[in-house]
Amino acid sequence: QVQLVESGGGLVQAGGSLTLSCAASGNRFSINVMGWYRQAPGKQRELVAYVASGGVTNYADSVKGRFTISRDNAKNTVYLQMNSLKPEDTAVYYCNVRTIGNNDWGQGTQVTVSS
């Protein structure tokens, strides 16, 4: 029911920055949690960060201090500001949106960090 459109991925050098965005539409209920997961080849999908409707955030240890998640509730959009990127951050990043009735995923956007 919920459509998620991701954007912002790309290729950057180590130490660079990218901002991902994910816009949700079609949800009947308010969005409780918006988050980002990532999956590298041969690895399981892992949580990167999430932000709840009240503003509480959580980050994977590997990205703490470098990534910042935020949301615009009026726009049903979540952002992930990624700074000081490392090659280990290379993965497909997936937006995740949770409502009372749904748990939906975006199409994924590739983030590649060279060096």
C-alpha positions as CSV (number, residue, x, y, z in Angstrom):
1,Q,0.0,0.0,0.0
2,V,2.8,2.4,0.8
3,Q,5.0,3.4,-2.1
4,L,8.6,4.5,-1.3
5,V,10.8,6.4,-3.7
6,E,14.5,6.6,-2.8
7,S,17.1,8.9,-4.2
8,G,20.5,10.2,-3.5
9,G,22.8,7.2,-3.9
10,G,26.0,7.4,-5.9
11,L,29.7,7.0,-6.1
12,V,31.9,8.9,-3.7
13,Q,35.5,8.8,-2.5
14,A,36.3,7.8,1.1
15,G,35.7,10.8,3.4
16,G,32.9,12.2,1.2
17,S,29.3,12.7,1.9
18,L,25.9,11.7,0.5
19,T,22.4,12.3,1.5
20,L,19.7,9.8,0.9
21,S,16.0,10.6,0.8
22,C,12.9,8.4,0.8
23,A,9.5,9.8,0.2
24,A,6.4,7.7,1.2
25,S,3.0,8.0,-0.2
26,G,-0.3,6.0,-0.1
27,N,-0.2,5.2,3.6
28,R,-3.6,5.2,5.3
29,F,-2.1,5.4,8.8
30,S,0.5,7.6,10.2
31,I,4.1,6.4,9.9
32,N,5.5,5.2,13.2
33,V,9.0,4.4,12.2
34,M,11.2,5.3,9.2
35,G,14.5,3.8,8.8
36,W,17.4,2.8,6.5
37,Y,18.9,-0.6,6.1
38,R,21.7,-1.7,3.9
39,Q,22.9,-4.8,2.3
40,A,26.3,-5.5,0.8
41,P,27.0,-8.4,-1.5
42,G,27.1,-11.7,0.3
43,K,25.9,-10.2,3.6
44,Q,22.6,-10.0,5.4
45,R,20.6,-6.8,5.3
46,E,21.3,-4.8,8.4
47,L,19.8,-1.8,10.2
48,V,21.6,1.4,9.6
49,A,19.4,3.8,11.5
50,Y,15.8,4.5,12.3
51,V,13.7,7.4,13.6
52,A,10.4,7.0,15.4
53,S,7.5,9.4,15.1
54,G,8.5,11.0,18.4
55,G,11.9,11.7,17.2
56,V,13.8,8.9,19.0
57,T,16.7,7.7,16.8
58,N,18.9,4.6,16.8
59,Y,22.0,3.9,14.9
60,A,24.2,1.0,14.1
61,D,27.5,1.2,16.0
62,S,29.4,1.3,12.7
63,V,27.7,4.6,11.6
64,K,27.4,6.5,14.9
65,G,28.8,9.9,14.7
66,R,29.0,9.9,11.0
67,F,25.4,9.4,9.8
68,T,22.3,11.4,10.8
69,I,18.8,10.3,10.2
70,S,15.9,12.8,10.1
71,R,12.3,12.9,9.0
72,D,9.8,15.4,7.8
73,N,6.5,14.1,8.9
74,A,4.5,16.6,6.8
75,K,6.3,15.3,3.7
76,N,6.4,11.7,4.8
77,T,10.1,11.8,4.0
78,V,13.1,10.4,5.8
79,Y,16.7,11.4,5.1
80,L,20.0,9.9,5.8
81,Q,22.9,12.3,5.9
82,M,26.1,10.3,5.5
83,N,29.4,11.9,6.3
84,S,32.9,10.6,6.4
85,L,32.0,7.7,4.3
86,K,34.1,4.6,4.3
87,P,34.5,1.8,1.8
88,E,32.8,-0.5,4.3
89,D,29.7,1.7,3.8
90,T,29.3,0.4,0.3
91,A,26.0,-1.3,0.0
92,V,22.5,-1.0,-1.4
93,Y,20.5,1.1,1.0
94,Y,16.9,0.4,1.5
95,C,14.3,2.7,3.0
96,N,11.9,1.0,5.4
97,V,8.6,2.5,6.6
98,R,6.4,1.0,9.4
99,T,2.8,1.8,10.1
100,I,0.2,0.0,12.1
101,G,-0.8,-2.0,9.1
102,N,2.3,-2.2,6.9
103,N,6.0,-2.7,6.8
104,D,7.2,-1.5,3.4
105,W,10.5,-1.3,1.6
106,G,11.9,1.0,-1.0
107,Q,13.6,-0.2,-4.2
108,G,17.1,0.3,-2.9
109,T,19.7,2.8,-3.9
110,Q,23.4,2.0,-4.5
111,V,26.0,3.7,-2.4
112,T,29.6,3.0,-3.5
113,V,32.6,4.4,-1.6
114,S,35.9,4.1,-3.3
115,S,39.3,3.6,-1.7
